[in-house]
Amino acid sequence: QVQLVESGGGLVQAGGSLRLSCAASGSIFSINNMGWYRQAPGKQRELVAVITSGGSTNYADSVKGRFTISRDNAKNTMYLQMNSLKPEDTAVYYCYALILNGRTDWGQGTQVTVSS
């Protein structure tokens, strides 16, 4: 099993930046893809960004050009750099790890609030 702990959320004004971190521990060798989802109040969970074990990335159209996902394998940590934040980016952000056996492990979530 993989344990994931997010950090870096907070309150920021529109146009500002935040960097989320997701530190992994446990059976790290079994991690395949990692990524970030977000869920705003009253809305379905939305996939924000994905990074594969090989470093390929993919983004939701709503964040392309503003968010950057990265992965530091030496530190067992994944990041989400969020720039030009908008009020509609307000949500709880969850990191996840797709394990080689098909299971998905989740972090506890971190709140991001963007004020207008």
WOJORA-V783412 format. One line per field, one symbol per residue. ss: DSSP state (H for helix, E for strand, - for the rest). phi: phi as a letter, one per 30 degrees, with the letter a starting at -180 (. if undefined). psi: psi as a letter, one per 40 degrees, with the letter a starting at -180 (. if undefined). Layout:
ss->???
phi->???
psi->???
This chain:
ss->-EEEEEE--EEEE----EEEEEEEEE-HHHEEEEEEEEE------EEEEEE-----EEE-------EEEEEE----EEEEEE----HHH-EEEEEEEEE----EEE---EEEEEE-
phi->.ccbbcajdlcbdejdbbbcbbccbjdddcdcdbabcbbceibddcdcabbdddjdbbbdedbeiccbcbbcddchbcbbdcchdbedddadcccbbddedjdccbddjbdcbccc
psi->ihhhhiieiahiiheaiihiihhiibgdeehciiahiihiheiihhhdiihideeiiiiideehedihiihgddefiiihhhifiideehihhhiihhideeihiiieihhhhhi.
